[in-house]
Amino acid sequence: MIIDSMENAASYICMHPLFKKAFAYIKSINPEDMEPGIYTIEEGTIRAIFSEQYGVAEAASVREFECHNQHIDIQLCIRGRERFGWRPRGTCVQPAGLYDADKDVLLYNDQPTTFFELAAGQFVILFPEDVHAPLIAADNQLIKKLVIKVRK
């Protein structure tokens, strides 16, 4: 997992062959102006998911404690403050069902060991080994975010 701000995004483009294109896309748009929806950046390898939704209580988010096998997430906070729960996948021992290949998601019943928060302009890169519970926010705060799905 990596947490940083967009002003430092260039530091991470060497980590994966598709990161340069993913971060270039973010810099080429005004995220505030984007409507919620799914946008193809590169067919089959990179897509952008814009959402605007109310944050949830920690317990509700942790019920969807997830990781992915085929994608790396670059999650950018556009507006609001988004809190995440996190735990290394190697320490999770309570799967909540089988891996769903169509949705590329595996859920766990384990609890996060770490929490962190993103403010507008900050992002987190979540690799397949990062189990995460996003969208935690107090008082039903509205969060606008971008999730870039990068094929592993």
Secondary structure, DSSP 8 states (H G I E B T S, - for coil): -EEEEGGGGGGGGGGSTTHHHHHHHHHHS-GGG--SEEEEEETTTEEEEEEEEE-B-HHHHHTTEEE-SSEEEEEEEEESEEEEEEEEGGG---B-S--BTTTTBEEE-S--SEEEEEETTEEEEE-TTEEEEEEE-GGG-EEEEEEEEEE-
